[in-house]
């Protein structure tokens, strides 16, 4: 009986529902791109996207032009004058490598970025665990201290650190740079890892405790594996941050200049010509662009989680 | 290559070292009698992170306060004279004025652009929306120095007798104007605004991502109710959407504001503060390395910190409110 009732009830209800859905859709459609008004939306957005992309396109095109072409005519003529197009060359890149030693700078960038990205993860994860799953006096105060430090500009630390590194004799070395990045990145790392960990179900910890697991075991076997998404977000965020950093590199790297510093030096000597400068610029961007495009999801998540980093 | 090898060794050593340290700290805690183990363990887990923060942020901040009252070499105390000297100097007043201009214009501009893009992209098909967002987001990934290279070329100027190679002058002369040296014109702070465009170009993607997520979170029912009541699109946007995404708007504003206060790379790369474009973070760097004046540099940072105190207080309050809401 109840079965038939249900069957009969459905056809009666269905048309009602479908009209409701239909009307909602039709009302929505006014604001949907597939219908009337959206042409202007698409045009405006296309213009904005063009404004965002074209400057970089100009840089990219110029990096493949000869010196005479790059200084003698606008890069956009490549698309209108076939002769300009056929003269495109990779010459600038080999010259940027030999003259500005961008290859060496690339190595330095890697040698700074990798330790500065990997080492803080475990340290911050332990702190995040303590903040999320352990009770102790002063916990809230320490947490608030960390939140406050997110805002503090890293400039604050440069003068004293120069003196400390000076006495240790490590000014101008690679570890001086990546150690600094680890220190400056620590509040953000602890903050976003703790925020994630504190959303993990507390019951898991409780049951692990009942099963006789110590905090150490719970951390390694349960919490750390469960936290991989946030660890990845932080890692990508920190990677791009360190790769693109100029200030710390200028202050601490000395002879071991990474790509950003080399690029700034190129920019300072425009006598060498725009074709080299643009080649150096594009080369500096390649790694961040690849990292970003392949791991966009994690980067966005990390950004929304801890956007206040400085 | 040796350097990369060293870096990898540093990574392995650093990670292995950290594991050993935590293992030992944990063992140490376990040696303690029952109740003490639980009391001490949290602090031991926090110790390395707090040590890093103490060494790299807290101790140097205190030191910087001390240096701000010392002379150029940091050898003798001079009272408040670093501050009074700086504030009395015409150059520094100019720097402060420029910084204020950045604070007033850049965060608000970023929000307007980000909100515009987020609202429009929300109406595209998912494929188009994703593409548009990726393109606009990309400058954030390439960083300020590369962005500087991109825009230095956009603003490039050739003498009027030659072809223009900078995009902006290309357009400008194409429209019949004479080539303009964009970064050297400080009338109405034109060059400062030109530099702010770069920050906007970088940060708009960030604002867009956060605001877009917030806009998508606005319940459709409220929008439909408004439409049924005959509200126009503009009224819906300003009276329904904006109030509901208020928290996100504030977050974006604060974040960009903090970014603006610390902005160093853009101005350093483009003009190094010349042509009347100096801002506080660049001035700090030049006092430190060009003038070798530790006292002035420290005093500038202290002023920066003072400006940031309201932001800091707001940030902490926001955090507590979020924690309480959990």
Interface residues (C-beta under 8 A of the other chain):
Chain A: X24 X27 X28 X31 X32 X33 X34 X38 X41 X42 X44 X45 X48 X49 X52 X53 X54 X55 X56 X58 X59 X62 X70 X71 X72 X73 X74 X75 X76 X107 X108 X110 X111 X112 X114 X115 X118 X119 X120 X122 X123 X124 X126 X127 X129 X130 X131 X134 X135 X136 X139 X142 X144 X146 X147 X148 X149 X150 X151 X152 X153 X154 X155 X156 X157 X158 X159 X160 X161 X163 X174 X175 X178 X180 X182 X183 X184 X186 X187 X189 X190 X198 X214 X215 X216 X240 X243 X244 X245 X246 X247 X250 X251 X256 X260 X263 X264 X267 X274 X277 X278 X280 X281 X284 X285 X288 X289 X291 X292 X293 X296 X299 X300 X303 X304 X307 X308 X310
Chain B: X1 X3 X4 X6 X7 X8 X10 X11 X14 X15 X18 X19 X22 X23 X26 X30 X39 X41 X42 X43 X45 X46 X48 X49 X50 X52 X53 X55 X56 X57 X58 X59 X60 X61 X63 X64 X67 X74 X116 X117 X120 X121 X123 X124 X125 X128 X131 X132 X134 X135 X136 X137 X138 X139 X140 X141 X142 X143 X144 X145 X146 X148 X149 X150 X151 X152 X153 X154 X156 X158 X162 X163 X164 X165 X167 X170 X201 X204 X206 X209 X210 X213 X220 X224 X227 X233 X251 X252 X254 X255 X258 X259 X261 X262 X264 X265 X268 X269 X281 X284 X285 X288 X289 X294 X297 X298 X301 X304 X305 X308 X311 X312 X315 X316 X319 X320 X326
